[in-house]
């Protein structure tokens, strides 16, 4: 018979030391590592959106405006510069000029700025936060035959047939301008149909309007009365 082997007792395992909690910086690094691909895609989209909004979109807008307005007005239209801000949803058009067929200026301005509140489109509200127009100039003239210098546009618009009315009545679109600022506007008028030529100038003048809006009103004879927003009454003194 073999001698039984002595069993050596195993040493008791000491309890493992508790893992220290992660610091905020380590947790942040862990999240970044797990979401690295998503963050890279978002950063690339952000850069592309910025480049397109600030550098590419102004070139497209300028060329399209010059092309389409020249065709629609039958007059040469030029724009010096267009600037867009994709974060403020604003557009600035500098050096706008429309020439009459004889080469004289018809409509021009130095600067036009518009800032749009884009999210209100979801509520069927076209709201412009700010519209600014600097040094607007227009020329209205009558020739010897009593025709306006833009008579061709008037005849074209009057000969265009009106579209048929929609069978389904859609809710009206709310339109508003929070701030309208027109500075140094001027309109020149000339009349060559008289024996003595007549020339007159209106301006320069400024216009400032705050809270302009259109809202449906069942008590009004027109479906969309236009006018400045009514002033809100101030709350009266508190009563005990």
Protein Blocks (a to p, Z undefined) as FASTA:
>chain_A
ZZddddddddddddddddddddfklmmmmmmmmmmmmmmmmmmmmmmmmmmmmmmmmmmm
mmmmmmmmmmmnopacddfbdcddfklopacdehiacddfkopafbdcfbdcddddfklm
mnopacdfbdcdehiacdddddfkopafklmmmmmmmmpccddddfbdcdddddddfbac
dehiacddddfkbmbdcdddedjdddddehiacdddfkbmbfbdcdddddddddddddZZ
